[in-house]
Amino acid sequence: MNSSFEILEVLKKADLLKDTVHPYWWPNCGTFEVLVGAILTQQTKWEKVESSLKNLREHNVLELEKIAEIDIDILAELIKPSGFYNTKANRLEMLCEAIVLEFGDFENFQKVVSRDWLLNQKGVGQESADAILCYACKREVFVVDNYTNKLLKSLGYEFESYEELQEWMIGGIESNLDNINKLYNREVDLFTIYSRFHGKIVELGKSKKDIEEIQA
């Protein structure tokens, strides 16, 4: 395969998102919950994150201002299923405090936050920052992760950095927008393409199949 468009074409035809009820793959896309999930999912499985989110929801604290003010020990207990709960509680609370201080509320944060600002927050790396920008803020940002890296390695591609891999993925999409619109039989915006493409790659990785299997 010579471009990320060719990968998208195969994954689209395989209909890897047919079982999801979420139009942009990540649950509750465009909400504060995504930001919390992006921090909690580091070094753990999503199923454990869902348990933590359920705890926060049931205790009525799944809101920016409430997490910024909650007792850190209580927060750690509520997110315990996600693992590394003391570290994650500290980082999540610090991030929420910084958002309140810098942006006032989550809606303003969504509109004006920059990638550089996110990367300056403790515990927010490139993948987490891009996940927040894409799925919490609905920006045109393509997220690359270990599943993306493994997929590209299986196809014979090696990249020296996150940025290089991301640039390669974006380049194949942006140079084939007309073909993508034909693939979907409609005009599709970049946010929709990026969010669903990343979701397809993750679902392929979780299935433990390689791309040749689903192409056959």
C-alpha positions as CSV (number, residue, x, y, z in Angstrom):
1,M,0.0,0.0,0.0
2,N,1.4,3.3,-1.1
3,S,-0.6,5.8,1.0
4,S,-2.9,6.1,4.0
5,F,-5.8,6.6,1.6
6,E,-5.3,3.0,0.3
7,I,-5.4,1.8,4.0
8,L,-8.6,3.8,4.6
9,E,-10.1,2.3,1.5
10,V,-9.5,-1.3,2.7
11,L,-10.7,-0.5,6.3
12,K,-13.8,1.3,5.0
13,K,-14.9,-1.6,2.9
14,A,-14.3,-4.0,5.9
15,D,-16.9,-1.9,7.8
16,L,-15.0,-2.2,11.1
17,L,-17.2,0.3,12.9
18,K,-20.5,-1.4,12.1
19,D,-21.0,-2.4,15.7
20,T,-20.5,1.0,17.2
21,V,-23.3,3.4,18.0
22,H,-20.9,6.4,18.2
23,P,-20.8,8.3,14.9
24,Y,-17.2,9.6,15.5
25,W,-16.1,6.3,17.2
26,W,-15.1,7.8,20.6
27,P,-18.0,7.6,23.0
28,N,-19.7,11.0,23.8
29,C,-17.4,12.8,21.3
30,G,-17.4,16.6,21.9
31,T,-17.9,16.4,25.6
32,F,-15.7,16.9,28.8
33,E,-15.9,13.1,29.3
34,V,-13.6,12.6,26.4
35,L,-10.9,14.7,28.0
36,V,-11.1,12.6,31.2
37,G,-11.0,9.4,29.2
38,A,-8.0,10.5,27.2
39,I,-6.0,10.9,30.5
40,L,-7.4,7.7,32.1
41,T,-6.8,5.5,29.1
42,Q,-3.0,5.9,29.3
43,Q,-1.4,2.5,29.9
44,T,-4.7,0.7,30.4
45,K,-7.6,-0.9,28.5
46,W,-10.7,1.1,27.6
47,E,-13.0,-1.2,29.5
48,K,-11.3,-0.2,32.7
49,V,-11.7,3.5,31.8
50,E,-15.4,2.9,31.3
51,S,-15.6,1.6,34.9
52,S,-13.9,4.8,36.2
53,L,-16.1,7.0,34.1
54,K,-19.2,5.2,35.4
55,N,-18.0,5.8,39.0
56,L,-17.5,9.5,38.3
57,R,-20.9,9.8,36.6
58,E,-22.7,8.0,39.5
59,H,-21.1,10.3,42.0
60,N,-22.1,13.3,39.9
61,V,-18.5,14.6,39.5
62,L,-18.0,14.2,35.8
63,E,-17.7,17.9,35.3
64,L,-14.7,20.2,34.8
65,E,-15.3,22.4,37.8
66,K,-16.1,19.5,40.1
67,I,-13.0,17.5,39.3
68,A,-10.9,20.7,39.7
69,E,-12.2,21.0,43.2
70,I,-12.7,17.4,44.4
71,D,-10.6,15.9,47.2
72,I,-7.7,14.2,45.5
73,D,-8.1,11.0,47.6
74,I,-11.8,10.7,46.6
75,L,-10.9,11.2,42.9
76,A,-8.2,8.6,43.1
77,E,-10.7,6.1,44.6
78,L,-13.3,6.8,41.9
79,I,-10.8,6.3,39.0
80,K,-9.1,3.3,40.7
81,P,-10.2,0.8,37.9
82,S,-8.0,2.6,35.4
83,G,-4.8,1.9,37.3
84,F,-2.0,4.2,38.3
85,Y,-4.9,6.0,40.0
86,N,-2.9,8.3,42.3
87,T,-0.8,9.6,39.4
88,K,-3.8,9.9,37.1
89,A,-5.9,11.6,39.8
90,N,-3.2,14.2,40.3
91,R,-2.7,14.9,36.7
92,L,-6.4,15.0,35.9
93,E,-7.1,17.4,38.7
94,M,-4.1,19.6,37.8
95,L,-5.3,19.7,34.2
96,C,-8.8,20.6,35.2
97,E,-7.6,23.4,37.5
98,A,-5.4,24.8,34.7
99,I,-8.3,24.7,32.3
100,V,-10.6,26.6,34.7
101,L,-7.8,29.1,35.4
102,E,-6.8,29.7,31.7
103,F,-10.1,29.3,29.9
104,G,-12.9,29.6,32.5
105,D,-15.1,26.8,31.2
106,F,-14.9,23.7,29.0
107,E,-16.8,25.3,26.1
108,N,-14.2,28.1,25.8
109,F,-11.4,25.6,26.2
110,Q,-12.8,23.7,23.2
111,K,-12.8,26.8,21.0
112,V,-9.4,28.2,21.8
113,V,-7.0,25.7,23.4
114,S,-3.9,25.0,21.4
115,R,-1.8,21.8,21.0
116,D,1.2,23.6,22.6
117,W,-0.8,24.5,25.6
118,L,-1.9,20.9,26.1
119,L,1.6,19.6,25.7
120,N,2.8,21.9,28.4
121,Q,0.5,20.2,30.9
122,K,2.0,17.5,33.1
123,G,0.9,14.0,31.9
124,V,-0.3,15.1,28.5
125,G,1.8,13.7,25.6
126,Q,1.3,14.0,21.9
127,E,-1.2,11.2,21.6
128,S,-3.3,12.4,24.5
129,A,-3.2,16.0,23.2
130,D,-4.3,15.0,19.8
131,A,-7.1,12.8,21.2
132,I,-8.4,15.7,23.2
133,L,-8.2,18.1,20.2
134,C,-9.9,15.6,17.9
135,Y,-12.5,13.9,20.1
136,A,-13.2,16.5,22.8
137,C,-12.8,19.6,20.7
138,K,-13.8,18.2,17.3
139,R,-10.8,19.6,15.6
140,E,-9.3,18.3,12.3
141,V,-6.5,16.4,14.0
142,F,-5.4,12.9,13.2
143,V,-4.5,10.8,16.2
144,V,-1.7,8.2,15.8
145,D,-1.1,5.5,18.5
146,N,0.5,2.2,18.9
147,Y,-2.1,0.5,16.8
148,T,-1.3,2.9,13.9
149,N,2.4,2.3,14.4
150,K,2.0,-1.5,14.4
151,L,-0.2,-1.4,11.3
152,L,2.3,0.7,9.4
153,K,5.2,-1.6,10.5
154,S,3.3,-4.6,9.2
155,L,3.1,-2.9,5.8
156,G,6.9,-2.2,5.8
157,Y,6.9,1.4,7.0
158,E,9.2,2.7,9.7
159,F,9.0,6.2,11.1
160,E,11.4,8.0,13.4
161,S,8.9,10.1,15.3
162,Y,5.2,10.6,16.1
163,E,5.2,13.7,13.9
164,E,6.6,11.8,10.9
165,L,4.0,9.1,11.2
166,Q,1.2,11.6,11.6
167,E,2.4,13.6,8.6
168,W,2.4,10.5,6.4
169,M,-1.1,9.6,7.5
170,I,-2.4,13.1,6.9
171,G,-0.7,13.5,3.6
172,G,-2.4,10.5,2.1
173,I,-5.8,11.7,3.2
174,E,-5.5,15.4,2.2
175,S,-4.2,14.5,-1.3
176,N,-7.1,12.2,-1.9
177,L,-10.2,14.1,-0.7
178,D,-12.0,13.7,-4.0
179,N,-11.4,9.9,-3.9
180,I,-12.6,9.8,-0.3
181,N,-15.8,11.6,-1.2
182,K,-16.4,9.0,-3.9
183,L,-15.6,6.3,-1.4
184,Y,-18.3,7.6,1.0
185,N,-20.7,8.7,-1.9
186,R,-20.8,12.2,-0.3
187,E,-18.7,15.1,0.8
188,V,-17.0,14.3,4.1
189,D,-15.3,16.8,6.3
190,L,-11.8,16.2,7.6
191,F,-12.8,15.8,11.3
192,T,-15.2,13.0,10.3
193,I,-12.5,11.3,8.2
194,Y,-9.8,11.6,10.8
195,S,-12.0,10.5,13.8
196,R,-13.5,7.5,12.0
197,F,-10.2,6.5,10.3
198,H,-8.4,6.4,13.6
199,G,-11.3,4.4,15.1
200,K,-11.1,1.8,12.3
201,I,-7.4,1.4,12.9
202,V,-7.9,0.8,16.6
203,E,-10.7,-1.7,15.9
204,L,-8.5,-3.5,13.5
205,G,-5.8,-3.7,16.1
206,K,-8.2,-5.0,18.8
207,S,-9.4,-7.7,16.4
208,K,-5.8,-9.0,16.2
209,K,-6.2,-9.5,12.4
210,D,-3.8,-8.0,9.9
211,I,-4.9,-5.8,7.0
212,E,-4.3,-8.6,4.5
213,E,-6.8,-10.8,6.2
214,I,-9.6,-8.3,6.0
215,Q,-8.6,-7.4,2.4
216,A,-8.9,-11.0,1.2
